[in-house]
Amino acid sequence: MVKMNFAGLFIALVPVMHSGIESIHKSQGIEGHVYRISGNQMPSPDVKPAAPKGIKTTVYIYDLTNLNQTIRKDQSPFYSAVKTNLVKKVETDSNGYFKVKLPVGYYSLFTKKDSLFYANSFDGKNNIAPVQVHPQKFSKVELKIDYDAYY
């Protein structure tokens, strides 16, 4: 009769399973929604504003991009070129939701209208649509595509 010792097998598997759990806890990135807003958005006492609608689109994630690192179309929020590194592209679902894992760092987020990139927010240093990814956290964002809305 052969005796088998399973204690060695258990000890060998524990570090592998543990390292898998650690990698799950170390995930971080960006998650959020992309909304399409158009038409009259002026406040009115008689009409409540409609909730923005999420849309299916592509979010382009670049290394943090300053205004001087783009080719801008006039003074608009449209850009024919972004001269920083494209890190990732992510598709939103039909409700505009997306979630993407990224290394810790600073990024700029764009969408597109036809062949032009679109982003309509800046920080105080003219960085376009900036987002910071912190260790072990998903930064939450809302992107509003509102180039044909009026406020």
N, C-alpha and C positions, 0 to 999 in steps of 0.2 A: 504494500500500500504506500502511495506517495503522498506526503504531506505538502501542502502549498502554503506559503506565507504571503498573505495579501497585504500585510502592513507596509511593505516596501512599495507596492503598487499605489496605495493610497497616498503615501508621502510624496511620491513622484508626481501625482496629479494635482496636489494642492497648490504648488507654486504656479502651475499653468492656469488653473482656474482663477487664482487670486490676481494674476497679472491681467486677465481679461476684464475683471471687475474694475481694476484701476483705470484701464483705458476708457471705460464707459464714463467714469466720474471725471475724467480729464477732458471731455469733449466741451467745446465752446464754439461760438460762431454768432450768426445773425438769424433772427426770425422776425417775421412781421407780415404785413399786408400791403398790397398795392391797390389803391383806390382810383377810380376815374371820376372826376368831378367836372361838370360842364354846365353852361347856362347861367342864369341869374342866381347868384348866391347872396344877394342883398338881404339883410334881415328885414322882416316885416312882422308887424303885430298880428296880422291875420293869417299868415302862412308859416307853418313850421318848416325849417329846412329838411329836405329829404336826406336820408342816411346815405353816405357815399357807397357806391357799389364796387365791390372787388372785381378785378378783371384778370383774365388769364393773359400773361405776358412773360417776357424774359427780363430778369434783373441782371445787370452787368456789374460785377464787383471788381473794382480797380484798386490798386494801391492808392493811398490818400493822394488826391489830385487837387492841385491849386488851379485857380482860374488861368494863370499864366502858362499852364501845361496843357492847354486845350486850344483848339481853333473854334472860336465862338461865332455864332451867326448873329451879327450886329450886337445889340444889347439884350438879346433874348435868352431864355433858358435852354436853347438848342446849341448843340456842338457837332461840327462835322468830323472832328477828330479829338481823341483823348490820348495824350502822349505819355501816359504812365502804363505800368504793367497790368494787363487784364489777368486777374487772379482766378475768377470763376464766373460762369454763367449759370443761373438757376431759373427754372421754370416755376411760375406760380400755378396753383390749382385754379379751378374755375371761380373760386371765391377770393382770389388774389393772395392766398396764403403761401408763404415759402419758409423754409428752414434750411440752413446750410452750415456745415462745420467749416471753421476757418482757424488758422493759427492766431494767437494773440497779436494784436496790432491795430493799425488805423487804416480804414478803407473809405472809398467813395462809391456811392451807389448811383447807377443810371438806369433808365429804361430807354426805349427807342420809339420814335415816331418815324416811320418809313426808314430812311437811311441816317437820320440824325439822332444823336444821343440827347436825352432829356434829363435834366435835374434842376430843381427850382429852390434849393436851399444852400446856404453858405454859413460858415462860422465867421468869427471876427477877423480871421487871417485870409479870407477868400478861398478856403478849402471848400470844395463842392460836395454837398450831401455827405458830410463826414460821419463815420460811425466808428466807435472804439470797441474792439472785442477784448474782454477781460478773461483771465484764466477761469476755467470751469463754469462759465456763464454764457447764456445766449442773450446778446443785446437785442432789445425789441425796437422795431422801427415801423413807421407808417410812411409809405411813399404816396404822395398825392400827385396824380397826373391831372393838372388843371389848366392847361394852356389855352383852353377855350371857355373858361369860366370867367365870370366877372363878379367882383365883390363890391 
